[in-house]
Amino acid sequence: MLARAAGVFSKIVESVEAGQWGAATPCPDYDVKGLAHHLLFWGPSLVGAGRKEVVPPPAAAETDVAPVEDWPTALQEHVERTVEAWSRPGAWDGMTHMGGPVELPAATVGGMVVGEFVIHGWDLAQATGQDPVWDDDLLDYLHAETAKYAQDGRDMGIYGPEVEVPETAPTLHRVLGLTGRDPHWSR
């Protein structure tokens, strides 16, 4: 699932034009370049989790770390490292860490990484006028994973308040609603 989510994400990144770096995204704290910076800031921790290594985020706050100038290339390299780490035998088994001392089930963290690629991929796509398509079984998996932990995500401030989406809506829309995104957001 992760490799397929990452493949769509990579295509989205490849299609972002330099003039779109400042475009607003559905993630209200970030424009396109800021969202890429956010993904790169947390990326080493997600790769480390797949390798069962504790890789804390940089000591500086996310906003204090200098942005990467060639973020499209850096983001593509991050995608490759992440897929490689989570493709290793045993990556999804047992427990792992996601940048801190708390152990979490590796399958839970892997599901979060899939969500990072799909949800933030959607954010980037909406900001840059793209219309990506994810496989139905990937979205079904992500919906089930997101539903398990959506309230925890809201409690931690990772997700915004749930956006009500009808049960008959496309699965992607229901995932987005769980994360506090309006599936009908537009630039």
Protein Blocks (a to p, Z undefined) as FASTA:
>chain_A
ZZmmmmmmmmmmmmpcfklmmpccfblkbcfklmmmmmmmmmmmmmmmmnopacdddfbd
fklpccdfklmlmmmmmmmmmmmmmmpghklgcjddehiabdcdfklmmmmmmmmmmmmm
mmmmmmnopacdddfklmmmmmmmmmmmmmmmmmnomaccdddddfkbcfklmmmmmnop
afkbcZZ
